[in-house]
Amino acid sequence: MRTKRIFAVVVALGLVAGNVWPHDIASDIDVETSAEVVAEQEPQPTLAVADSVTMAADTVKKQNFFKKVGAYFKRSNHFDPSKKIDFGVIGGPFYASATGVGIGLVASGLYRIDRNDVTLPLSNVSIFANVATSGMMALGVRGNNVFPRERYKLDYTVYFYTFPSKIWGVGYDAGNIDDNERNYSRIKFEAKPRFLWRVFDNAYVGPVANFQYVKMTDLNDDVIGLVGSAEKNFMAVGAGVSLNYDSRDVVTNASRGWLFQLDQLFMPAFFGNDDKYMVTDLTVATYKKAWKGAIIAGEFHSQLNFQDVPWPMMACVGGPNRMRGYFEGRYRDKCIVEAQVELRQHIRRRNGITVWVGAANVFPEFEQIRWKKTLLNGGFGYRWAFKENVNVRLDLGFTKNGIGFAFNINEAF
């Protein structure tokens, strides 16, 4: 009985591996005799067949893994209404002059608060995490929630980072001197929620709040001399009102419409602020289809700080969304006005490219603005449709002081 079982196993493995034992020969062999030959004289083929089966199984597993990854990305840019939140995750390397080489991970989720209303615009949430060779670490969440019948909207941004940084001083002239460059480190936490209710079509009004905490480290005498303060801990707590008009077809990747966003924030002493000041932040953006697959987008932004704004909370040139490529904070002052125009061209399937130009000016107050000190910016980028109307973007920006590279999610504006 034992030899019969051995022979049966060998035949079965042979058939799986691919004709190790030809079927017409095996059927004519006496079971008893063949089993003895196999068991006593030629045990090696059994091991070889087993190894072949194992290798074949491993190959199938690898193929299945890559097929699953490919299928995941193939369907990732189509919203799945059967899920409460249709999430996707992607990561990749990046480089920026402010951070050095790093790796980033981004996740995006799309959902409807009322899943029965297919006409309700999609809400979205984005999560990002970055680490870099400079020692930078960042974690953040931002999102837009659209409530049933679009009666209310909730926007929010929350992020934390620790960041070895540089400072050149305050004002355009200080930032324009290379020898002013000094190193310091900072830890920052910021949260900005905005709750809006509709007053008429596309128009909303509501409260906005802002909390910032910044802690400085490695603040040496040179840095103190540049900024005029030896303070290492800064906190700002503010509240105010927000006016919003938004006729964009899609918040995360608009192809038409207008956005008008005005936030008026107050940081009074009774909120626990050591420095009393107020901020007026205005954004106006427009989007228009140009030709097949092409969108022209334009944005104007201004941030005006009044009274005694601390230097870490001043308006800065640069960042992932405006004046891309500039070292964020090299040029800083109480006020900034900036604008950009971008051409977004769909190429094929999920691929696209962008080209943009921009300009910015920092100044302490309107009476001291000097247009000849306007900073210029331009660049190009690659877009990959990660999810429905959610793009992963790689941007290369050219500036007065060099170039910068950024990896991010969602369009810059």
Buried (B, 14 or more C-beta within 10 A) or exposed (E): EEBEEBBEBBBEBBBEBEEBBEEEEBEEBEEEEBBBEBBEEEEEBBEEBBEBEEEEEEEEEEEEEEEEEEEEEEEBBEBEEEEEEBBBEBBEEBBBBBBBEBBBBBBBBBBBBEEEEEEBBBBBBBBBBBBBEBEBBBBBBBBBBBBEEBEBBBBBBBBBBBBBBBBBBBBBEBBBEEEBBBEBBBBBBBBBBBBBEBEEEBBBBBEBBBBBBBBBEEBEEEBBEBBEBEBBEBBBBBBBBBBBBBBBEBBBBBBEBBBBBBBBBBBEEEBEBEBBBBBBBBBBBBBBEEEEEBBBBBBEBBBBBBEEBBBBBBBBBBBBBBBBBBBBBBBBBBBBBBBBBBBBBBEEEBEBEBEBBBBBBBBBEEEEBEEEBBBEBBBBBBBBBBBBBBBBBBBBBBBBBEEBBBBBBBBBB
